[in-house]
């Protein structure tokens, strides 16, 4: 199945692009997707424990299922803000 990936902040720098298209096996989860990405971008492994993901603009955990045509946003936690 084909999905669209969106990367933000330092993850965008690691991948070298804001978005990618990826073909995954049917019944894949977000965790499966991250494992697949780590094969091509080993630096992403350091972010695995804290990475945030959203499928079709809804926050999900790594056990969430992915479907054909989904848009998955992947980004590190954001800190900072007004004091």
C-alpha positions as CSV (number, residue, x, y, z in Angstrom):
1,X,0.0,0.0,0.0
2,X,1.2,3.5,-0.7
3,X,1.3,6.2,2.0
4,X,2.5,9.8,2.2
5,X,5.0,10.7,4.9
6,X,5.5,14.2,6.3
7,X,8.6,15.1,8.3
8,X,9.2,18.1,10.6
9,X,12.1,19.8,12.4
10,X,15.3,17.7,12.7
11,X,13.6,14.6,11.1
12,X,13.1,16.6,8.0
13,X,16.9,17.3,8.0
14,X,17.7,13.6,8.5
15,X,15.5,12.5,5.6
16,X,16.4,15.4,3.4
17,X,12.9,16.1,2.4
18,X,9.6,17.4,3.9
19,X,7.6,14.6,2.4
20,X,8.1,11.1,0.9
21,X,5.9,8.4,-0.6
22,X,6.5,4.9,0.7
23,X,5.1,1.5,-0.3
24,X,4.4,-0.7,2.7
25,X,3.0,-4.2,3.1
26,X,-0.7,-4.5,3.9
27,X,-1.6,-4.5,7.6
28,X,1.4,-2.3,8.6
29,X,1.4,-0.3,11.7
30,X,3.1,3.0,12.5
31,X,5.8,1.0,14.3
32,X,6.4,-1.1,11.2
33,X,6.7,2.1,9.2
34,X,9.3,3.5,11.6
35,X,11.3,0.3,11.4
36,X,11.3,0.5,7.7
37,X,12.4,4.2,7.7
38,X,15.3,3.4,10.1
39,X,16.7,1.0,7.5
40,X,17.3,3.9,5.1
41,X,17.8,6.6,7.8
42,X,19.6,5.0,10.8
43,X,19.8,8.4,12.6
44,X,16.0,8.2,13.2
45,X,16.6,5.3,15.7
46,X,17.7,7.9,18.3
47,X,14.3,9.5,18.1
48,X,12.2,6.3,18.3
49,X,11.5,6.6,22.1
50,X,10.2,10.2,21.8
51,X,8.9,10.5,18.2
52,X,5.3,11.8,17.7
53,X,3.1,10.5,14.9
54,X,-0.2,11.4,13.4
55,X,-2.2,9.5,10.9
56,X,-4.5,11.8,8.8
57,X,-4.0,14.6,11.3
58,X,-4.9,12.6,14.4
59,X,-2.3,11.7,16.9
60,X,-1.7,7.9,17.2
61,X,0.7,5.6,19.0
62,X,3.1,3.2,17.3
63,X,0.5,0.3,17.3
64,X,-1.9,2.2,15.1
65,X,-2.8,0.6,11.8
66,X,-2.0,2.3,8.5
67,X,-4.2,2.1,5.4
68,X,-3.7,2.8,1.7
69,X,-3.4,6.5,1.0
70,X,-2.9,7.6,4.6
71,X,-0.9,10.6,5.4
72,X,1.5,10.0,8.3
73,X,3.2,13.0,10.0
74,X,6.4,12.2,11.9
75,X,8.0,14.7,14.2
76,X,10.2,15.0,17.4
77,X,8.6,16.5,20.5
78,X,8.4,20.3,20.5
79,X,9.6,22.3,23.4
80,X,9.7,26.0,24.3
81,X,7.1,28.6,24.1
82,X,6.1,31.7,26.0
83,X,7.5,32.2,29.5
